[in-house]
Amino acid sequence: MGTVFPPHSLSSLLNIKPSPSRILLAPSLQPKSNSLFCSKPIVSSLRKNQTSSLKPSCTSWLAHAQQGLAALAISVALNFSPLLFSGNALASEFDVLNEGPSKDSYVVDDAGVLSRVTRSDLKQLLSDLESRKNFHINFITVRKLTSKADAFEYADQVLERWYPSVEEGNNKGIVVLVTSQKEGAVTGGPAFVQAVGENILDATVSENLPVLATDEKYNEAIFSTAKRLVAAIDGLPDPGGPKFKDNKRESNFKTKEETEEKRGQFTLVVGGLLVIAFVVPMAQYYAYVSKK
């Protein structure tokens, strides 16, 4: 049989201090620990962290929105920049008038359509003509005209502005090409007009400049006109110019006969579909009723 020791003897042997409040009370009746009282500050700190984490997300969203609006504003400005700065483009023809003829070249390419090779070839061809025949020809390209009705009036205005007196403009020639209107004009002083001849002047205006400009071959239009004028002044045979192609465009519209034919076919198809839509359900219903 085992020996039963009293409680005080066990506590004295094991040297354990009795703590009846911790031993006797049930867990549900025990007082709450300090850790539980600290739970509220922890929760509040978590909430603060959550709100603080939400603030950068909101600010980042606002930053992205501002960047998107800025990009949209830049794109709109770029798209509408031709409208905003159209005044400079429209004033180019007046700039040509005020600046006068080019001193180191025979070309005023305000439209920006001539290549460097064309400029070089024109300078070589026209400088040789001026050294031999004492005729100076200026070639001008502009995008569009607003002050004058056509290229002829503008060419006369340039001649009068650049060379006010008859003596200054007697042996001068002006060739104008308007790229947007696909037209050109040739004018000059009395000596220049007489040396070239009315036929060649009319031919270059009706053939070289408009035909090639219509195909946007501006370099060829200018240089072929220059060669034709130089050949006329030198008394050489006319090299000729391009002709308008008589390409008859086929119409996309159907004729009356084709329309009537298609209409009859369409009527037959629609009528057949209507018959099928009404007759087939009725036949099915009649077969279903007759079986009963």
Contacts in CASP RR format, 6 or more apart in sequence:
PFRMAT RR
TARGET T0000
AUTHOR 0000-0000-0000
METHOD contacts of the structure
MODEL  1
MGTVFPPHSLSSLLNIKPSPSRILLAPSLQPKSNSLFCSKPIVSSLRKNQ
TSSLKPSCTSWLAHAQQGLAALAISVALNFSPLLFSGNALASEFDVLNEG
PSKDSYVVDDAGVLSRVTRSDLKQLLSDLESRKNFHINFITVRKLTSKAD
AFEYADQVLERWYPSVEEGNNKGIVVLVTSQKEGAVTGGPAFVQAVGENI
LDATVSENLPVLATDEKYNEAIFSTAKRLVAAIDGLPDPGGPKFKDNKRE
SNFKTKEETEEKRGQFTLVVGGLLVIAFVVPMAQYYAYVSKK
5 13 0 8 1.000
11 17 0 8 1.000
11 18 0 8 1.000
22 30 0 8 1.000
77 84 0 8 1.000
82 89 0 8 1.000
89 143 0 8 1.000
89 144 0 8 1.000
90 144 0 8 1.000
90 146 0 8 1.000
92 110 0 8 1.000
92 142 0 8 1.000
92 143 0 8 1.000
93 110 0 8 1.000
93 142 0 8 1.000
93 144 0 8 1.000
93 145 0 8 1.000
93 146 0 8 1.000
93 147 0 8 1.000
93 154 0 8 1.000
94 147 0 8 1.000
95 110 0 8 1.000
96 108 0 8 1.000
96 110 0 8 1.000
96 140 0 8 1.000
96 142 0 8 1.000
96 158 0 8 1.000
97 157 0 8 1.000
97 158 0 8 1.000
97 161 0 8 1.000
99 108 0 8 1.000
100 108 0 8 1.000
100 161 0 8 1.000
100 162 0 8 1.000
101 108 0 8 1.000
101 138 0 8 1.000
101 162 0 8 1.000
102 108 0 8 1.000
102 138 0 8 1.000
105 119 0 8 1.000
105 123 0 8 1.000
106 122 0 8 1.000
106 123 0 8 1.000
106 126 0 8 1.000
106 127 0 8 1.000
106 136 0 8 1.000
106 137 0 8 1.000
106 138 0 8 1.000
106 139 0 8 1.000
107 114 0 8 1.000
107 119 0 8 1.000
107 122 0 8 1.000
107 123 0 8 1.000
107 138 0 8 1.000
107 139 0 8 1.000
107 140 0 8 1.000
107 141 0 8 1.000
107 222 0 8 1.000
108 138 0 8 1.000
108 139 0 8 1.000
108 140 0 8 1.000
108 141 0 8 1.000
109 119 0 8 1.000
109 141 0 8 1.000
110 140 0 8 1.000
110 141 0 8 1.000
110 142 0 8 1.000
110 143 0 8 1.000
111 141 0 8 1.000
111 142 0 8 1.000
111 143 0 8 1.000
111 177 0 8 1.000
111 179 0 8 1.000
111 218 0 8 1.000
112 141 0 8 1.000
113 141 0 8 1.000
113 179 0 8 1.000
113 218 0 8 1.000
113 219 0 8 1.000
114 141 0 8 1.000
114 218 0 8 1.000
114 219 0 8 1.000
114 222 0 8 1.000
115 219 0 8 1.000
117 219 0 8 1.000
118 219 0 8 1.000
118 222 0 8 1.000
118 223 0 8 1.000
121 223 0 8 1.000
122 139 0 8 1.000
122 222 0 8 1.000
122 223 0 8 1.000
122 226 0 8 1.000
125 223 0 8 1.000
125 226 0 8 1.000
125 227 0 8 1.000
125 230 0 8 1.000
126 136 0 8 1.000
126 137 0 8 1.000
126 226 0 8 1.000
126 230 0 8 1.000
129 135 0 8 1.000
129 137 0 8 1.000
129 230 0 8 1.000
129 233 0 8 1.000
129 234 0 8 1.000
130 136 0 8 1.000
133 195 0 8 1.000
133 233 0 8 1.000
133 234 0 8 1.000
134 171 0 8 1.000
135 171 0 8 1.000
135 172 0 8 1.000
135 173 0 8 1.000
135 191 0 8 1.000
135 192 0 8 1.000
135 195 0 8 1.000
135 233 0 8 1.000
136 171 0 8 1.000
136 172 0 8 1.000
136 173 0 8 1.000
137 172 0 8 1.000
137 173 0 8 1.000
137 174 0 8 1.000
137 175 0 8 1.000
137 192 0 8 1.000
137 226 0 8 1.000
137 229 0 8 1.000
138 158 0 8 1.000
138 162 0 8 1.000
138 172 0 8 1.000
138 173 0 8 1.000
138 174 0 8 1.000
138 175 0 8 1.000
139 175 0 8 1.000
139 177 0 8 1.000
139 222 0 8 1.000
139 225 0 8 1.000
139 226 0 8 1.000
140 155 0 8 1.000
140 158 0 8 1.000
140 174 0 8 1.000
140 175 0 8 1.000
140 176 0 8 1.000
140 177 0 8 1.000
141 176 0 8 1.000
141 177 0 8 1.000
141 178 0 8 1.000
141 179 0 8 1.000
141 218 0 8 1.000
141 222 0 8 1.000
142 154 0 8 1.000
142 176 0 8 1.000
142 177 0 8 1.000
142 178 0 8 1.000
142 179 0 8 1.000
143 178 0 8 1.000
143 179 0 8 1.000
143 180 0 8 1.000
144 178 0 8 1.000
144 179 0 8 1.000
144 180 0 8 1.000
144 181 0 8 1.000
145 151 0 8 1.000
145 154 0 8 1.000
145 178 0 8 1.000
145 181 0 8 1.000
147 154 0 8 1.000
147 157 0 8 1.000
148 154 0 8 1.000
148 157 0 8 1.000
150 181 0 8 1.000
150 183 0 8 1.000
150 185 0 8 1.000
151 176 0 8 1.000
151 177 0 8 1.000
151 178 0 8 1.000
151 181 0 8 1.000
151 183 0 8 1.000
151 184 0 8 1.000
151 185 0 8 1.000
152 185 0 8 1.000
152 187 0 8 1.000
154 176 0 8 1.000
154 178 0 8 1.000
154 185 0 8 1.000
155 174 0 8 1.000
155 175 0 8 1.000
155 176 0 8 1.000
155 184 0 8 1.000
155 185 0 8 1.000
155 186 0 8 1.000
155 187 0 8 1.000
155 188 0 8 1.000
156 187 0 8 1.000
158 174 0 8 1.000
158 176 0 8 1.000
159 169 0 8 1.000
159 172 0 8 1.000
159 173 0 8 1.000
159 174 0 8 1.000
159 187 0 8 1.000
159 188 0 8 1.000
159 189 0 8 1.000
162 172 0 8 1.000
162 174 0 8 1.000
163 169 0 8 1.000
163 172 0 8 1.000
166 189 0 8 1.000
166 190 0 8 1.000
169 188 0 8 1.000
169 189 0 8 1.000
169 192 0 8 1.000
170 189 0 8 1.000
170 190 0 8 1.000
170 191 0 8 1.000
170 192 0 8 1.000
171 189 0 8 1.000
171 191 0 8 1.000
171 192 0 8 1.000
172 188 0 8 1.000
172 189 0 8 1.000
172 192 0 8 1.000
173 186 0 8 1.000
173 187 0 8 1.000
173 188 0 8 1.000
173 189 0 8 1.000
173 192 0 8 1.000
174 185 0 8 1.000
174 186 0 8 1.000
174 187 0 8 1.000
174 188 0 8 1.000
175 184 0 8 1.000
175 185 0 8 1.000
175 186 0 8 1.000
175 204 0 8 1.000
175 209 0 8 1.000
175 222 0 8 1.000
175 225 0 8 1.000
175 226 0 8 1.000
175 229 0 8 1.000
176 184 0 8 1.000
176 185 0 8 1.000
176 186 0 8 1.000
177 183 0 8 1.000
177 184 0 8 1.000
177 209 0 8 1.000
177 213 0 8 1.000
177 218 0 8 1.000
177 221 0 8 1.000
177 222 0 8 1.000
178 184 0 8 1.000
179 213 0 8 1.000
179 218 0 8 1.000
182 210 0 8 1.000
182 213 0 8 1.000
182 214 0 8 1.000
183 209 0 8 1.000
183 210 0 8 1.000
183 213 0 8 1.000
184 205 0 8 1.000
184 209 0 8 1.000
184 210 0 8 1.000
184 213 0 8 1.000
185 205 0 8 1.000
185 209 0 8 1.000
186 196 0 8 1.000
186 201 0 8 1.000
186 204 0 8 1.000
186 205 0 8 1.000
186 225 0 8 1.000
186 229 0 8 1.000
187 193 0 8 1.000
193 201 0 8 1.000
195 232 0 8 1.000
195 233 0 8 1.000
196 229 0 8 1.000
196 232 0 8 1.000
196 233 0 8 1.000
197 232 0 8 1.000
200 228 0 8 1.000
200 229 0 8 1.000
200 232 0 8 1.000
200 238 0 8 1.000
203 228 0 8 1.000
203 238 0 8 1.000
203 240 0 8 1.000
203 241 0 8 1.000
204 225 0 8 1.000
204 228 0 8 1.000
204 229 0 8 1.000
207 240 0 8 1.000
207 241 0 8 1.000
207 242 0 8 1.000
207 243 0 8 1.000
208 221 0 8 1.000
208 224 0 8 1.000
208 225 0 8 1.000
208 228 0 8 1.000
208 241 0 8 1.000
208 242 0 8 1.000
209 221 0 8 1.000
209 225 0 8 1.000
211 221 0 8 1.000
211 241 0 8 1.000
211 242 0 8 1.000
211 243 0 8 1.000
211 244 0 8 1.000
212 218 0 8 1.000
212 220 0 8 1.000
212 221 0 8 1.000
212 224 0 8 1.000
212 242 0 8 1.000
213 221 0 8 1.000
214 244 0 8 1.000
224 239 0 8 1.000
224 241 0 8 1.000
224 242 0 8 1.000
227 239 0 8 1.000
228 238 0 8 1.000
228 239 0 8 1.000
228 240 0 8 1.000
228 241 0 8 1.000
231 237 0 8 1.000
231 238 0 8 1.000
231 239 0 8 1.000
232 238 0 8 1.000
254 262 0 8 1.000
END
